[in-house]
Amino acid sequence: MTILDRYIIKKFLITFFFAIFLLSSVAIVIDITEKIDDFIGNHAPLHAIIFDYYLNFIPWIGLMLAPIFVFISVVYFTSRLTSNTEIICMLNGGVSFYRLLAPYMFTAVLLALLFAYYNHHLLPQSNKIKIKFEETYASKKDQRTSDINYHFQIGKDTFIYTQSYDLNNNSGFKFTMEEIKNKIQGFKFSAENMQWDSVKHKWHLMNWNYRKNLGAYDAVKRGADTFMILPISTKEYVRQDYDIETMTTSQLNKFIIDQIHKGNENVKLYKVEKYRRTAIPFSTIILTLIAVAMTTKKMRNGMGLYIVAGMLLSGAYIIIQQFSTVFATKGDLDPLIAVWIPNMMFGVLAVLLILRAPK
């Protein structure tokens, strides 16, 4: 590693961590302003606010925007090098443009690996503490929602379906349990309503019908109400979107498989979160290439134009990312493709800019 490499790496890291420090400071001030009433009203201890919440809030907000701030940091310090004719001197001194990229790529890959490891393994653990604090002392309480048309697979050939579920009184509407073996229905139990009995720890099923296939004929039974033990609880009907933020990737993979077996229609949301944990750190490398290619050409308007262009490109990246995520969760777009669309589009842009960069 040459002196030039160490110089660029040092500039890169110092600028990036300074930008993250400023971001975190501004984010904390804004967050305190929004949540101060909750902290006071719920008597949140000071040590819990500092150590349980804000020490875990900083990596959450930092990692969410880290690739964008890497991009802005590279634009800022490389445009300064260009304005001071340092880049021109390097190129005129015999350093090729692609050799000049080496320290940038080394740092970008290092940061991308760090972000990815933290996203997959450490951030979910940090989020557990942060979310628990929010549920206790802040406004993030009881954000539960239930799915319409909820499916479960409770055995190899046994399936449960509930048309809707009311979380307020733990009751369901249009319950069905059936066995289907070799495409033949073995039995079907249906009930108009279901209610969880917290005393008996059983499901109270009302206005039920039972039909069993006996080959030549069906046995049919009906009743007003009955109690049944099922391998599902009220928690199975509750979805908390932020729960996936507390799962490591290995836990998330198992959770996705379980939800697919249960027929959960929101499984795309979980897949997006899984793929996002890799795609966003990888964008650090692409955005670094774009930033270097943009700023190595000296312009009359100087650093200001580069920073404005950098902010516009950052905004475009975020907008494309949000649109593709919506198409994946609400439409038919594959979650893997949706998450990587911004990287693919900006990857093409990076290649074009690198080829056109002054060498």
C-alpha positions in Angstrom: 0.0 0.0 0.0 1.5 3.3 -1.1 1.4 6.7 0.6 -1.2 7.8 -2.0 -3.4 4.8 -1.1 -3.2 5.6 2.6 -3.9 9.2 2.0 -7.1 8.5 0.0 -8.3 5.8 2.5 -7.7 8.2 5.4 -9.6 11.0 3.7 -12.5 8.6 2.8 -12.9 7.3 6.3 -12.6 10.6 8.1 -15.1 12.3 5.9 -17.6 9.4 6.1 -17.5 9.0 9.9 -17.7 12.8 10.3 -20.8 12.8 8.0 -22.4 9.9 10.0 -21.6 11.8 13.3 -23.4 14.9 12.0 -26.3 12.8 10.7 -26.7 11.0 14.1 -26.6 14.3 16.0 -29.3 15.9 13.9 -31.4 12.7 14.0 -31.1 12.4 17.8 -32.2 16.1 18.2 -35.2 15.6 15.9 -36.1 12.3 17.6 -35.9 13.8 21.1 -38.1 16.7 20.0 -40.8 14.2 18.8 -40.6 11.8 21.8 -39.8 14.0 24.7 -43.5 14.1 25.8 -43.7 10.3 25.7 -40.5 10.0 27.7 -41.8 12.3 30.4 -45.3 11.0 30.4 -44.2 7.4 30.7 -41.4 8.2 33.3 -38.6 6.8 31.2 -35.4 6.5 33.2 -32.5 8.6 31.8 -30.1 5.6 31.7 -32.7 3.6 29.6 -33.1 6.6 27.2 -29.4 6.8 26.7 -28.2 3.2 26.8 -31.3 1.2 25.7 -32.7 3.6 23.1 -30.2 6.0 21.7 -27.2 3.8 21.7 -29.3 1.4 19.5 -31.0 4.2 17.6 -27.7 5.5 16.2 -26.6 2.3 14.4 -30.2 1.8 13.1 -30.4 5.3 11.5 -26.7 5.2 10.5 -26.9 1.9 8.6 -30.2 2.8 6.9 -28.5 5.8 5.2 -24.9 4.7 5.3 -24.5 4.1 1.5 -25.9 7.5 0.7 -23.5 9.1 3.1 -20.6 7.2 1.7 -21.6 8.6 -1.7 -21.9 12.2 -0.5 -18.6 11.8 1.5 -16.7 10.6 -1.6 -18.2 13.4 -3.7 -17.2 16.0 -1.1 -13.6 15.0 -0.5 -12.8 13.9 -4.1 -14.2 17.2 -5.5 -11.9 19.0 -3.1 -9.0 17.0 -4.4 -10.0 17.9 -7.9 -10.5 21.6 -7.1 -7.0 21.6 -5.6 -5.7 20.0 -8.8 -4.4 17.0 -6.7 -6.2 14.5 -8.9 -4.7 16.1 -12.0 -1.3 15.9 -10.5 -1.8 12.2 -9.7 -2.9 11.4 -13.3 -0.1 13.5 -14.8 2.4 11.8 -12.5 1.8 8.5 -14.2 -0.9 7.1 -11.9 -3.6 5.5 -14.1 -7.3 6.3 -13.4 -8.0 2.6 -12.6 -5.1 2.5 -10.2 -6.5 5.6 -8.6 -9.7 3.7 -8.0 -8.0 0.9 -6.0 -8.0 2.7 -2.6 -11.6 3.9 -3.1 -12.7 0.3 -3.9 -10.7 -1.2 -1.0 -12.5 1.2 1.4 -15.9 0.8 -0.2 -15.7 -3.0 -0.1 -14.5 -2.9 3.5 -17.4 -0.7 4.5 -19.9 -2.8 2.5 -18.7 -6.0 4.3 -19.0 -4.2 7.7 -22.5 -3.0 6.9 -23.6 -6.4 5.6 -22.3 -8.2 8.7 -24.0 -5.7 11.0 -27.3 -5.9 9.0 -27.4 -9.7 9.1 -26.2 -10.4 12.6 -25.8 -7.4 15.0 -28.5 -4.9 14.1 -31.4 -7.3 14.8 -30.1 -7.8 18.3 -29.8 -4.0 18.7 -33.3 -3.5 17.4 -34.8 -5.8 20.0 -33.6 -3.5 22.8 -34.7 -0.4 20.9 -38.1 -1.7 20.1 -38.7 -3.0 23.6 -37.9 0.5 24.9 -40.3 2.1 22.4 -43.1 -0.3 23.3 -42.6 0.5 27.0 -41.9 4.3 27.0 -42.6 5.7 23.6 -45.5 5.7 21.2 -44.7 2.5 19.3 -47.3 0.4 21.2 -49.7 -2.2 20.0 -49.0 -1.7 16.3 -50.6 -5.1 15.6 -52.5 -5.9 12.5 -54.2 -9.1 11.5 -54.2 -10.6 8.0 -57.4 -11.2 6.0 -57.7 -14.7 4.6 -55.2 -16.3 6.9 -53.9 -19.8 6.1 -52.1 -22.4 8.3 -50.7 -25.8 7.6 -50.8 -27.6 10.9 -49.9 -31.1 9.6 -48.7 -32.8 6.5 -52.3 -32.9 5.0 -54.2 -30.7 7.4 -55.0 -27.0 6.7 -56.7 -24.2 8.6 -58.3 -21.2 7.0 -59.8 -18.1 8.7 -61.5 -15.4 6.7 -60.9 -12.6 9.2 -59.8 -12.0 12.8 -60.6 -9.3 15.3 -57.6 -8.6 17.5 -59.7 -6.6 20.0 -61.7 -9.5 21.3 -59.7 -12.4 19.9 -62.5 -13.7 17.7 -62.5 -15.0 14.1 -65.0 -15.3 11.3 -65.5 -18.2 8.9 -63.2 -20.8 10.3 -62.3 -24.0 8.3 -60.1 -27.0 9.0 -59.8 -29.7 6.4 -57.7 -32.7 5.6 -56.6 -33.2 1.9 -54.7 -36.3 1.1 -53.8 -37.2 -2.5 -56.1 -34.4 -3.7 -59.1 -36.0 -1.9 -60.8 -34.3 1.0 -60.8 -36.5 4.1 -62.8 -34.3 6.3 -63.9 -30.7 6.6 -64.8 -28.9 9.8 -66.2 -25.4 9.5 -67.6 -22.8 12.0 -69.2 -19.4 11.5 -67.3 -17.9 14.4 -64.4 -18.7 16.7 -63.5 -17.2 20.1 -60.4 -17.8 22.2 -61.3 -18.9 25.8 -58.5 -17.7 28.0 -59.8 -19.7 31.0 -60.0 -23.1 29.3 -57.2 -22.3 26.8 -59.2 -23.6 24.0 -61.0 -22.3 21.0 -64.8 -21.8 21.3 -66.3 -22.7 17.8 -69.9 -21.7 17.1 -72.4 -22.9 14.5 -70.2 -25.6 13.3 -70.4 -28.3 10.6 -68.4 -31.5 10.3 -68.3 -33.6 7.1 -66.2 -36.8 6.9 -65.6 -38.6 3.6 -66.3 -42.3 4.1 -66.0 -43.2 0.5 -69.5 -44.3 -0.6 -71.1 -41.6 1.5 -70.3 -38.6 3.8 -70.9 -38.5 7.6 -72.3 -35.1 8.5 -72.6 -33.5 12.0 -73.8 -30.1 13.1 -73.8 -28.2 16.4 -74.3 -24.8 18.0 -70.9 -24.7 19.8 -67.9 -26.8 20.8 -64.5 -26.3 22.3 -61.4 -27.5 20.5 -57.6 -27.5 21.1 -55.8 -26.3 18.0 -52.0 -26.1 17.5 -52.4 -22.3 16.9 -52.8 -19.5 19.4 -54.0 -15.9 19.2 -50.4 -14.8 18.5 -50.5 -16.7 15.2 -53.2 -14.2 14.0 -51.1 -11.2 14.9 -48.5 -9.6 12.6 -46.1 -7.0 13.8 -44.2 -5.5 10.9 -41.3 -4.4 13.0 -40.7 -8.0 14.4 -38.7 -8.9 11.3 -36.3 -6.1 12.2 -35.4 -8.1 15.4 -34.6 -11.4 13.5 -31.1 -12.3 12.4 -31.0 -13.5 8.8 -30.9 -17.2 9.8 -34.0 -16.7 12.0 -35.7 -14.7 9.2 -35.0 -17.6 6.7 -36.8 -20.1 9.0 -39.6 -17.6 9.6 -40.1 -17.2 5.8 -40.3 -20.9 5.3 -42.8 -21.2 8.1 -45.0 -18.4 6.7 -44.9 -20.0 3.2 -46.2 -23.3 4.7 -48.9 -21.3 6.5 -49.9 -19.5 3.3 -49.2 -16.0 4.7 -49.9 -13.5 1.9 -47.4 -11.0 3.4 -44.4 -13.3 2.9 -43.1 -10.9 0.2 -42.6 -8.2 2.9 -40.2 -10.6 4.8 -38.3 -11.5 1.6 -37.8 -7.9 0.8 -36.2 -7.4 4.3 -34.0 -10.4 3.8 -32.6 -9.3 0.4 -32.4 -5.7 1.4 -29.8 -6.6 4.1 -27.3 -7.5 1.3 -28.4 -5.2 -1.5 -28.1 -1.9 0.5 -24.5 -2.6 1.7 -23.5 -3.6 -1.8 -24.8 -0.3 -3.1 -21.9 1.3 -1.2 -19.5 0.0 -3.9 -21.6 1.2 -6.8 -22.2 4.6 -5.4 -18.5 5.0 -4.7 -17.7 4.3 -8.3 -20.2 6.9 -9.5 -18.9 9.5 -7.0 -15.3 9.1 -8.1 -16.2 9.1 -11.8 -18.3 12.3 -11.4 -15.7 14.3 -9.4 -12.4 13.7 -11.1 -13.1 16.2 -13.8 -12.4 19.8 -12.8 -15.3 22.2 -13.5 -15.6 26.0 -13.2 -18.4 25.9 -10.7 -16.3 23.7 -8.4 -17.4 21.6 -5.5 -20.9 23.1 -5.1 -22.1 21.6 -8.4 -20.7 18.2 -7.5 -22.5 18.3 -4.1 -25.8 19.3 -5.7 -25.5 16.5 -8.3 -24.7 14.1 -5.5 -27.7 15.1 -3.5 -30.0 14.7 -6.6 -28.6 11.2 -7.4 -29.0 10.2 -3.8 -32.6 11.3 -3.8 -33.2 9.4 -7.1 -31.7 6.2 -5.6 -34.0 6.4 -2.6 -37.1 7.1 -4.7 -36.3 4.1 -7.0 -35.7 1.9 -4.0 -39.1 2.9 -2.5 -41.0 2.4 -5.7 -39.5 -1.0 -6.4 -40.2 -2.1 -2.8 -43.9 -1.1 -3.2 -44.2 -3.0 -6.5 -42.7 -6.1 -4.7 -44.9 -6.0 -1.6 -48.1 -4.8 -3.3 -47.7 -6.2 -6.8 -46.3 -9.1 -8.7 -42.6 -8.0 -8.9 -40.2 -10.6 -7.5 -38.7 -9.3 -4.2 -35.2 -10.2 -5.2 -35.4 -8.3 -8.4 -37.2 -5.4 -6.7 -34.5 -5.0 -4.1 -31.7 -5.1 -6.6 -33.3 -2.8 -9.3 -31.7 0.4 -7.9 -28.3 -1.3 -7.8 -28.7 -2.6 -11.4 -29.7 0.8 -12.7 -27.0 2.7 -10.9 -24.5 -0.1 -11.7 -25.1 0.6 -15.4 -24.7 4.3 -14.7 -21.4 3.7 -12.8 -19.9 1.7 -15.8 -20.9 4.5 -18.2 -19.4 7.2 -16.0 -16.2 5.3 -15.4 -15.7 4.8 -19.1 -16.2 8.5 -19.8 -14.1 9.7 -16.9 -10.9 11.6 -17.7 -7.9 9.3 -17.6 
